[in-house]
Amino acid sequence: MTERTDVVELLKGQHTRIRELLDEVAATRGDERKQAFHDLVRLLAVHETAEEEVVHPFARTHIDGGELVVRDRVEEEEQAKRALSRLDDMDPGLPEFFDQFAALRQDVLAHAEKEERYEFAHFDRVADRGRLESLARAVQAAEALAPTRPHPGTDTALKNVAVGPVAAIADRTRDAVRKAMG
């Protein structure tokens, strides 16, 4: 990271990339769809893990009504993890995949908008630029060590710390095997 960014800029940038990947999965077929979906799963998994470890704990304690805001976002994230897990085991060429993906897409887009509106929008009022930059670095560190697949039930920082390292190794091994096998 050559220029300093704050946590809101970082996460909104990731939301933009998530939207692009959602569109790519919807618009492509065959191996292109499979690769775009794999990229989407990986980005969502590390993104949500970092939010659960860094962003949500900050929001809970620093924004008005933070506990309720975070509770709703975590419920949405858990629903998405379950859907991603089901889809990850399916052939992206099947009609059932696309039907379930369309529902997931709507949920993910709504979730990102709610995070930006009800969570991230308050951060600049409760923290200075230095603190927001520090949170961005913490998010990046969490993402570097995060599992690359969704793991429903790991919806808090404590659960991510307990399960995350083992899941991350297993996920990264699975990624390497998939890549080697084409």
Phi and psi restraints in degrees (value plus and minus 20) as a CYANA .aco file:
   2 THR   PHI    -106.0   -66.0
   2 THR   PSI     -55.7   -15.7
   3 GLU   PHI    -125.9   -85.9
   3 GLU   PSI     130.2   170.2
   4 ARG   PHI     -98.8   -58.8
   4 ARG   PSI     115.7   155.7
   5 THR   PHI    -150.7  -110.7
   5 THR   PSI     134.0   174.0
   6 ASP   PHI    -119.7   -79.7
   6 ASP   PSI     150.8   190.8
   7 VAL   PHI     -82.6   -42.6
   7 VAL   PSI     -56.1   -16.1
   8 VAL   PHI     -87.7   -47.7
   8 VAL   PSI     -65.6   -25.6
   9 GLU   PHI     -79.5   -39.5
   9 GLU   PSI     -64.3   -24.3
  10 LEU   PHI     -80.7   -40.7
  10 LEU   PSI     -70.5   -30.5
  11 LEU   PHI     -89.4   -49.4
  11 LEU   PSI     -57.9   -17.9
  12 LYS   PHI     -85.2   -45.2
  12 LYS   PSI     -57.1   -17.1
  13 GLY   PHI     -82.6   -42.6
  13 GLY   PSI     -59.8   -19.8
  14 GLN   PHI     -87.3   -47.3
  14 GLN   PSI     -58.1   -18.1
  15 HIS   PHI     -80.4   -40.4
  15 HIS   PSI     -59.4   -19.4
  16 THR   PHI     -81.6   -41.6
  16 THR   PSI     -64.7   -24.7
  17 ARG   PHI     -85.3   -45.3
  17 ARG   PSI     -57.7   -17.7
  18 ILE   PHI     -81.9   -41.9
  18 ILE   PSI     -63.9   -23.9
  19 ARG   PHI     -80.4   -40.4
  19 ARG   PSI     -62.6   -22.6
  20 GLU   PHI     -81.6   -41.6
  20 GLU   PSI     -63.7   -23.7
  21 LEU   PHI     -88.0   -48.0
  21 LEU   PSI     -57.1   -17.1
  22 LEU   PHI     -79.5   -39.5
  22 LEU   PSI     -64.7   -24.7
  23 ASP   PHI     -84.1   -44.1
  23 ASP   PSI     -60.5   -20.5
  24 GLU   PHI     -84.4   -44.4
  24 GLU   PSI     -64.1   -24.1
  25 VAL   PHI     -80.6   -40.6
  25 VAL   PSI     -63.2   -23.2
  26 ALA   PHI     -87.1   -47.1
  26 ALA   PSI     -51.1   -11.1
  27 ALA   PHI    -115.2   -75.2
  27 ALA   PSI     -30.0    10.0
  28 THR   PHI    -131.0   -91.0
  28 THR   PSI     154.9   194.9
  29 ARG   PHI    -157.3  -117.3
  29 ARG   PSI     148.7   188.7
  30 GLY   PHI      37.2    77.2
  30 GLY   PSI    -157.1  -117.1
  31 ASP   PHI     -83.8   -43.8
  31 ASP   PSI     -52.6   -12.6
  32 GLU   PHI     -83.0   -43.0
  32 GLU   PSI     -63.8   -23.8
  33 ARG   PHI     -85.0   -45.0
  33 ARG   PSI     -62.5   -22.5
  34 LYS   PHI     -79.9   -39.9
  34 LYS   PSI     -64.9   -24.9
  35 GLN   PHI     -87.6   -47.6
  35 GLN   PSI     -63.3   -23.3
  36 ALA   PHI     -82.3   -42.3
  36 ALA   PSI     -60.0   -20.0
  37 PHE   PHI     -87.6   -47.6
  37 PHE   PSI     -61.8   -21.8
  38 HIS   PHI     -78.4   -38.4
  38 HIS   PSI     -65.1   -25.1
  39 ASP   PHI     -82.3   -42.3
  39 ASP   PSI     -59.8   -19.8
  40 LEU   PHI     -84.5   -44.5
  40 LEU   PSI     -67.4   -27.4
  41 VAL   PHI     -77.8   -37.8
  41 VAL   PSI     -66.9   -26.9
  42 ARG   PHI     -81.5   -41.5
  42 ARG   PSI     -67.7   -27.7
  43 LEU   PHI     -83.4   -43.4
  43 LEU   PSI     -65.9   -25.9
  44 LEU   PHI     -81.9   -41.9
  44 LEU   PSI     -60.3   -20.3
  45 ALA   PHI     -83.3   -43.3
  45 ALA   PSI     -68.9   -28.9
  46 VAL   PHI     -92.1   -52.1
  46 VAL   PSI     -56.2   -16.2
  47 HIS   PHI     -81.6   -41.6
  47 HIS   PSI     -70.1   -30.1
  48 GLU   PHI     -88.0   -48.0
  48 GLU   PSI     -57.4   -17.4
  49 THR   PHI     -80.4   -40.4
  49 THR   PSI     -66.2   -26.2
  50 ALA   PHI     -84.0   -44.0
  50 ALA   PSI     -58.9   -18.9
  51 GLU   PHI     -82.2   -42.2
  51 GLU   PSI     -62.5   -22.5
  52 GLU   PHI     -86.6   -46.6
  52 GLU   PSI     -51.8   -11.8
  53 GLU   PHI    -106.7   -66.7
  53 GLU   PSI     -50.7   -10.7
  54 VAL   PHI    -140.0  -100.0
  54 VAL   PSI     -74.3   -34.3
  55 VAL   PHI     -92.7   -52.7
  55 VAL   PSI     -70.1   -30.1
  56 HIS   PHI     -83.3   -43.3
  56 HIS   PSI     -62.9   -22.9
  57 PRO   PHI     -79.5   -39.5
  57 PRO   PSI     -58.4   -18.4
  58 PHE   PHI     -83.2   -43.2
  58 PHE   PSI     -67.1   -27.1
  59 ALA   PHI     -82.9   -42.9
  59 ALA   PSI     -61.1   -21.1
  60 ARG   PHI     -74.4   -34.4
  60 ARG   PSI     -62.2   -22.2
  61 THR   PHI    -116.4   -76.4
  61 THR   PSI     -33.0     7.0
  62 HIS   PHI    -136.2   -96.2
  62 HIS   PSI     -39.6     0.4
  63 ILE   PHI    -128.0   -88.0
  63 ILE   PSI     130.1   170.1
  64 ASP   PHI     -80.4   -40.4
  64 ASP   PSI     109.5   149.5
  65 GLY   PHI      49.7    89.7
  65 GLY   PSI       0.0    40.0
  66 GLY   PHI     -76.2   -36.2
  66 GLY   PSI     -58.9   -18.9
  67 GLU   PHI     -80.6   -40.6
  67 GLU   PSI     -63.5   -23.5
  68 LEU   PHI     -90.5   -50.5
  68 LEU   PSI     -60.4   -20.4
  69 VAL   PHI     -80.3   -40.3
  69 VAL   PSI     -67.2   -27.2
  70 VAL   PHI     -87.9   -47.9
  70 VAL   PSI     -60.1   -20.1
  71 ARG   PHI     -76.1   -36.1
  71 ARG   PSI     -64.9   -24.9
  72 ASP   PHI     -85.7   -45.7
  72 ASP   PSI     -60.7   -20.7
  73 ARG   PHI     -86.2   -46.2
  73 ARG   PSI     -59.7   -19.7
  74 VAL   PHI     -85.3   -45.3
  74 VAL   PSI     -59.5   -19.5
  75 GLU   PHI     -80.7   -40.7
  75 GLU   PSI     -63.1   -23.1
  76 GLU   PHI     -83.2   -43.2
  76 GLU   PSI     -61.7   -21.7
  77 GLU   PHI     -84.9   -44.9
  77 GLU   PSI     -60.5   -20.5
  78 GLU   PHI     -84.3   -44.3
  78 GLU   PSI     -60.7   -20.7
  79 GLN   PHI     -81.5   -41.5
  79 GLN   PSI     -63.1   -23.1
  80 ALA   PHI     -85.8   -45.8
  80 ALA   PSI     -59.2   -19.2
  81 LYS   PHI     -81.1   -41.1
  81 LYS   PSI     -62.4   -22.4
  82 ARG   PHI     -83.7   -43.7
  82 ARG   PSI     -64.1   -24.1
  83 ALA   PHI     -84.8   -44.8
  83 ALA   PSI     -63.2   -23.2
  84 LEU   PHI     -82.5   -42.5
  84 LEU   PSI     -59.9   -19.9
  85 SER   PHI     -81.4   -41.4
  85 SER   PSI     -63.8   -23.8
  86 ARG   PHI     -83.2   -43.2
  86 ARG   PSI     -67.0   -27.0
  87 LEU   PHI     -86.1   -46.1
  87 LEU   PSI     -54.5   -14.5
  88 ASP   PHI     -84.3   -44.3
  88 ASP   PSI     -44.3    -4.3
  89 ASP   PHI    -110.4   -70.4
  89 ASP   PSI     -21.7    18.3
  90 MET   PHI    -121.9   -81.9
  90 MET   PSI     138.6   178.6
  91 ASP   PHI     -98.2   -58.2
  91 ASP   PSI     101.4   141.4
  92 PRO   PHI     -82.9   -42.9
  92 PRO   PSI     -29.4    10.6
  93 GLY   PHI    -107.6   -67.6
  93 GLY   PSI     -30.9     9.1
  94 LEU   PHI     -96.8   -56.8
  94 LEU   PSI     124.6   164.6
  95 PRO   PHI     -79.7   -39.7
  95 PRO   PSI     -54.2   -14.2
  96 GLU   PHI     -82.9   -42.9
  96 GLU   PSI     -56.3   -16.3
  97 PHE   PHI     -80.0   -40.0
  97 PHE   PSI     -70.4   -30.4
  98 PHE   PHI     -84.7   -44.7
  98 PHE   PSI     -58.4   -18.4
  99 ASP   PHI     -82.2   -42.2
  99 ASP   PSI     -66.5   -26.5
 100 GLN   PHI     -89.3   -49.3
 100 GLN   PSI     -55.5   -15.5
 101 PHE   PHI     -83.7   -43.7
 101 PHE   PSI     -60.8   -20.8
 102 ALA   PHI     -79.3   -39.3
 102 ALA   PSI     -60.3   -20.3
 103 ALA   PHI     -87.3   -47.3
 103 ALA   PSI     -63.9   -23.9
 104 LEU   PHI     -80.1   -40.1
 104 LEU   PSI     -63.0   -23.0
 105 ARG   PHI     -76.4   -36.4
 105 ARG   PSI     -68.3   -28.3
 106 GLN   PHI     -80.3   -40.3
 106 GLN   PSI     -63.6   -23.6
 107 ASP   PHI     -84.2   -44.2
 107 ASP   PSI     -62.9   -22.9
 108 VAL   PHI     -86.1   -46.1
 108 VAL   PSI     -62.0   -22.0
 109 LEU   PHI     -83.2   -43.2
 109 LEU   PSI     -63.0   -23.0
 110 ALA   PHI     -85.4   -45.4
 110 ALA   PSI     -60.8   -20.8
 111 HIS   PHI     -81.7   -41.7
 111 HIS   PSI     -67.1   -27.1
 112 ALA   PHI     -80.7   -40.7
 112 ALA   PSI     -61.1   -21.1
 113 GLU   PHI     -84.7   -44.7
 113 GLU   PSI     -60.1   -20.1
 114 LYS   PHI     -87.2   -47.2
 114 LYS   PSI     -59.7   -19.7
 115 GLU   PHI     -79.5   -39.5
 115 GLU   PSI     -67.3   -27.3
 116 GLU   PHI     -84.0   -44.0
 116 GLU   PSI     -59.3   -19.3
 117 ARG   PHI     -99.8   -59.8
 117 ARG   PSI     -66.3   -26.3
 118 TYR   PHI    -118.4   -78.4
 118 TYR   PSI     -35.5     4.5
 119 GLU   PHI    -135.7   -95.7
 119 GLU   PSI     -87.2   -47.2
 120 PHE   PHI     -82.9   -42.9
 120 PHE   PSI     -53.8   -13.8
 121 ALA   PHI     -81.1   -41.1
 121 ALA   PSI     -40.3    -0.3
 122 HIS   PHI    -111.8   -71.8
 122 HIS   PSI     -32.1     7.9
 123 PHE   PHI     -83.5   -43.5
 123 PHE   PSI     -58.7   -18.7
 124 ASP   PHI     -90.0   -50.0
 124 ASP   PSI     -36.0     4.0
 125 ARG   PHI    -106.2   -66.2
 125 ARG   PSI     -40.7    -0.7
 126 VAL   PHI    -132.3   -92.3
 126 VAL   PSI     -24.1    15.9
 127 ALA   PHI    -168.1  -128.1
 127 ALA   PSI     127.1   167.1
 128 ASP   PHI    -102.4   -62.4
 128 ASP   PSI     152.2   192.2
 129 ARG   PHI     -76.9   -36.9
 129 ARG   PSI     -61.0   -21.0
 130 GLY   PHI     -80.7   -40.7
 130 GLY   PSI     -62.9   -22.9
 131 ARG   PHI     -86.8   -46.8
 131 ARG   PSI     -60.5   -20.5
 132 LEU   PHI     -86.8   -46.8
 132 LEU   PSI     -54.0   -14.0
 133 GLU   PHI     -88.6   -48.6
 133 GLU   PSI     -58.8   -18.8
 134 SER   PHI     -83.4   -43.4
 134 SER   PSI     -60.5   -20.5
 135 LEU   PHI     -83.4   -43.4
 135 LEU   PSI     -57.4   -17.4
 136 ALA   PHI     -82.5   -42.5
 136 ALA   PSI     -62.9   -22.9
 137 ARG   PHI     -84.0   -44.0
 137 ARG   PSI     -58.2   -18.2
 138 ALA   PHI     -85.7   -45.7
 138 ALA   PSI     -60.2   -20.2
 139 VAL   PHI     -81.2   -41.2
 139 VAL   PSI     -65.7   -25.7
 140 GLN   PHI     -83.2   -43.2
 140 GLN   PSI     -58.5   -18.5
 141 ALA   PHI     -86.1   -46.1
 141 ALA   PSI     -63.0   -23.0
 142 ALA   PHI     -83.2   -43.2
 142 ALA   PSI     -59.9   -19.9
 143 GLU   PHI     -86.5   -46.5
 143 GLU   PSI     -54.5   -14.5
 144 ALA   PHI     -84.2   -44.2
 144 ALA   PSI     -45.7    -5.7
 145 LEU   PHI    -129.6   -89.6
 145 LEU   PSI     -19.4    20.6
 146 ALA   PHI     -96.2   -56.2
 146 ALA   PSI     133.5   173.5
 147 PRO   PHI     -79.9   -39.9
 147 PRO   PSI     132.9   172.9
 148 THR   PHI    -123.7   -83.7
 148 THR   PSI     -11.0    29.0
 149 ARG   PHI    -150.5  -110.5
 149 ARG   PSI     134.0   174.0
 150 PRO   PHI     -91.3   -51.3
 150 PRO   PSI     120.3   160.3
 151 HIS   PHI    -150.1  -110.1
 151 HIS   PSI      69.2   109.2
 152 PRO   PHI     -73.9   -33.9
 152 PRO   PSI     122.1   162.1
 153 GLY   PHI      77.7   117.7
 153 GLY   PSI     -31.4     8.6
 154 THR   PHI    -122.1   -82.1
 154 THR   PSI      51.4    91.4
 155 ASP   PHI    -126.4   -86.4
 155 ASP   PSI     -10.4    29.6
 156 THR   PHI    -154.0  -114.0
 156 THR   PSI     145.1   185.1
 157 ALA   PHI     -79.9   -39.9
 157 ALA   PSI     -63.4   -23.4
 158 LEU   PHI     -81.9   -41.9
 158 LEU   PSI     -65.6   -25.6
 159 LYS   PHI     -85.7   -45.7
 159 LYS   PSI     -58.0   -18.0
 160 ASN   PHI     -84.6   -44.6
 160 ASN   PSI     -59.9   -19.9
 161 VAL   PHI     -87.4   -47.4
 161 VAL   PSI     -57.6   -17.6
 162 ALA   PHI     -91.4   -51.4
 162 ALA   PSI     -63.0   -23.0
 163 VAL   PHI    -120.0   -80.0
 163 VAL   PSI     -50.4   -10.4
 164 GLY   PHI     -72.3   -32.3
 164 GLY   PSI     -70.1   -30.1
 165 PRO   PHI     -79.7   -39.7
 165 PRO   PSI     -64.4   -24.4
 166 VAL   PHI     -87.2   -47.2
 166 VAL   PSI     -63.8   -23.8
 167 ALA   PHI     -83.4   -43.4
 167 ALA   PSI     -59.1   -19.1
 168 ALA   PHI     -83.5   -43.5
 168 ALA   PSI     -63.0   -23.0
 169 ILE   PHI     -83.1   -43.1
 169 ILE   PSI     -66.6   -26.6
 170 ALA   PHI     -82.0   -42.0
 170 ALA   PSI     -63.1   -23.1
 171 ASP   PHI     -85.4   -45.4
 171 ASP   PSI     -64.4   -24.4
 172 ARG   PHI     -88.3   -48.3
 172 ARG   PSI     -52.2   -12.2
 173 THR   PHI     -86.1   -46.1
 173 THR   PSI     -65.5   -25.5
 174 ARG   PHI     -79.5   -39.5
 174 ARG   PSI     -62.1   -22.1
 175 ASP   PHI     -80.1   -40.1
 175 ASP   PSI     -64.3   -24.3
 176 ALA   PHI     -84.6   -44.6
 176 ALA   PSI     -61.1   -21.1
 177 VAL   PHI     -85.3   -45.3
 177 VAL   PSI     -65.6   -25.6
 178 ARG   PHI     -77.4   -37.4
 178 ARG   PSI     -64.2   -24.2
 179 LYS   PHI     -84.7   -44.7
 179 LYS   PSI     -62.7   -22.7
 180 ALA   PHI     -84.9   -44.9
 180 ALA   PSI     -52.2   -12.2
 181 MET   PHI    -106.6   -66.6
 181 MET   PSI     -27.0    13.0
